[in-house]
Every structure is written in structure tokens, then in C-alpha cells.
Amino acid sequence: MKKIILILIISQFFSIIGQAQWYTQQSGMTSALYDIEFINRNTGWACGVEGIIKTTNGGINWVRQSNGVPFEPLFGISPVDSNFVYAVGFFRTYIKSTNGGSSWFNLDSGMQGDGTYQSVFFLNSKTGWAGYGDGTFFGVRKTTDGGKTFTSYPTGVPNDLYFKDSVNGIGVEEASIVLKTLNGGLNWGYNVLAVSGNFYRVSFINENTGFTASTRAVYSTNNFGINWDSVGRITPLDIDVTSIEFCNENTGWAGTTSPVYKTTNGGRDWFLQILTGVVYSIYSYNDSLVWTCGNAGRIWHTTNGGTSSIQTISNEIPEEFQLNQNYPNPFNSQTKITFNIKHYGKYSMVIFNNLGQKIIEVFSDKLAEGVYETTFDASDLNSGVYFYRLTGNNISLTKKFVLIK
């Protein structure tokens, strides 16, 4: 009986993975996590209401940092390398670690009502900037000696900051405002991109190309903020876009007050990936490894970019391995294909042209027993006859479909 239950649990697990491609990592936190950053594919930190957590194995385990970490909520974290890490938050909290988070010490601190550091970005172990406001001062504080001294420059209070070098920086804030400095933060210009909407995050993929987003639209720049263009809209729903992250000029993710969305064409079109709750921060190591953090201490992770074209129709064990005819057929752009998996294993589906040349791999996943459906998007293919082949457990089935545009 125990063996049967174990098999069912394993089957259900792989069924879930086949559908979602996003899964939760246990953070050990129950309150909001506001920022998540990595220095490589294994080592990263996240911070929030309950402090700071760290992973050294890609999030399989998260360990709470406690020595020297104050009890104030933390809004931003900026790791420079495996040793130097900075974090900021409520009550003028500004802390630093020189040993990867094993211990922390204060660079600035205050009492309730003394103001809030909203964001932080360090270019190296010495030079960094933080967005700060206390009711009398609104702007950016800069250090060039690792936090021993600070210089304050008035401007808005950026929710997020990015510097490509010691003089050129970008900040974003509410009311659709983009801030920019050309002299290391001494002076800031600002650009209002829309009449409404708030910017919470900015994401740069190189020294010129970056993205930000609000309820109204996604904006991109290819000249480090000299010009910003509206390229698309994440959702028609009137909900805040609380985070955005691109790994290249085409592929990006956006978090909102509920779902995570993804684009593969530079922000022009977005599709919903998963319902997560509020996502405050996203980090992508590449187009496959992505982490998000948000309310209730949630961390979501994907190892394939979050995209899955497979949906489970039934968990009942089929009588045989079977590949069904796609529908509709012929079709224009999209068609659905159902298939039966009799034994757990690694399966793949590949599209071939009428010359027998491989065109695209629709999926390659470990699947449990059950009935599945996948949607194939042929928008990039020309009209013609194609073949789709399902392979796994030393069995292969092939069928033909017709694309008409």
C-alpha cells in the first residue's frame, strides 16, 4: 500500500511539473519578500519584512541571515560579489556585509519616522547609491568608500536604481517618472513618460538597452534613457506592474499583483504564465533560470523560462501509448495535439517538414501516466505539410498535419 501511495505522489509531482514549469522554493519566511538578487546561478539573497535569506545552491535551500540583521523591513539588496552585500529599508536602515552575509553591521540607522531607503545599487565594493526619503529630503545618497561617508543629492525617491558605470545612472519612481544622471548622481534630470501609472522596477540587459513598465505600458530604451518608447502592454487589467526583468532584447518577465507574464518579442506581446500573488522582484540568470519573490514569503523558480505547452487532461492510466490527430487540421497558426502516456518517462515531440528535416522541438519533459494536450504555434512557419513525432520509452509515433495561411 505504501509503495502504491509513493508511486501516486511521484506521478502527481511530475504531472504538476509538466503543466506549470514554475515551482515554489521554501524561503522560511511568511511575510513579504521585496527584492531578490543573485551573483551567479547558485548564490543569491532575498530581503523583506523578516530580514534577509541566502542560498548557495540555486534556492534549493534558503538560510536566514541573523547576525547583525535588524528587525526593520528591508526593501532592497545589492550583492557585489560573494563577500560584499548591501541592504536598505525602513527607519533609515542601511546595512553591509563583508563576508557574504554571515554577519552585518550598520552604515545608517534611525527610529520610526526617520525615513526610508527605498532602493540600493552598488557598482563595486566601494561605490553605491540608495534612494531615500524622510519627509524633508527626497533623493539619492551616494558613497564612494563602502558606506563610511555619504553625499546626498536631491531628486525624487527612486523605487529602483541602475548604474552602468560611475557616472551614468537611471532611476524609476511612481507617477511614471524616469530619473537620469550623467555625473554620478550630482544632478538628476527626470522624464515623465505617461500621465498615469507607477514605475517600480527597471531592467537593463546591456549598457544601452533597458525596460520599465507600469499599468499603462512597457517602455524600452536603446540609448540608456535618452529616449523611451512604448512597445506594448502587459495586461489590459488595471493592476500595477510591480516588477519587470529582461534577460535579452526579446525575453522578459513581469510580475503584477497576481500573475507572472512573459514576453518573447521584446515586450510587444505578453502571455500569462502562473498565478503567484504579488511579485515584487524578479531575477533572471538567463532565459531559463528565473526567480521571483513576493508576498507571504513566496519564492517561485523555473529552470526552463517558465514556458510549458503541455496541459494534463486526465491522470488516469491509458490502455496504450497513443498520439492523436491534431485539431483543427488543416489549421492557421495554432493547433492542439493530444496524446496518451502509459508509462512514466522522458518524452519529446518534434516537428519535421516534408523533407524530413527537424523544424522545432515542441517539448522535452518527464511525464507521468495520463492524457495530455499541447498547443503548437506555427506562426513562424510557411504553409505546407508537416509531421509531428512523439518519442519516449523506445517508442515513436508520427502523424501529419497541414498548415494553411
Helices and strands as residue ranges (DSSP letters): H 2-20, E 23-25, E 33-38, E 44-48, E 51-55, E 63-65, E 74-79, E 85-89, E 93-97, E 105-108, E 116-122, E 128-133, E 138-143, E 151-154, E 160-163, E 169-173, E 177-181, E 189-192, E 202-204, E 210-213, E 218-221, E 229-232, E 241-246, E 252-256, E 259-263, E 271-275, E 279-284, E 290-294, G 295-297, E 299-302, E 310-314, E 322-323, E 334-341, E 345-353, E 358-367, E 370-377, E 384-392, E 395-403
